Amino acid sequence: MFNRVLRFTMLLPGLLTLLWIDPALATDVPRKQVALIAGPATHTFGEHEHYAGLKLLADLLNESVPAVQVTVYKGWPDDPHALTNVAAVLVY
């Protein structure tokens, strides 16, 4: 369990570093689109849920980083244009 939490906490700073934009410039720059793709369930109920974790991360990023618009997908998106103009994709 600790290793999974450690891996997830290691992903967050890297993602934030890639997306960092000075908040003063955020009003002049269009929001960067980020796609988070949750993989299938790999654990038993109550242990870990990829989609719920990514949804929580997306909500926090959308609230605290004004230059970013994060969208979460449960599995690979069906729409072939869903990842068009996306600045970053994270598959978890």
Secondary structure, 3 states (H helix, E strand, C coil): CHHHHHHHHHHHHHHHHHHCCCHHHCCCCCCEEEEEEECCCCCCCCCCCHHHHHHHHHHHHHHHCCCEEEEEEECCCCCCCCCCCCCEEEEC
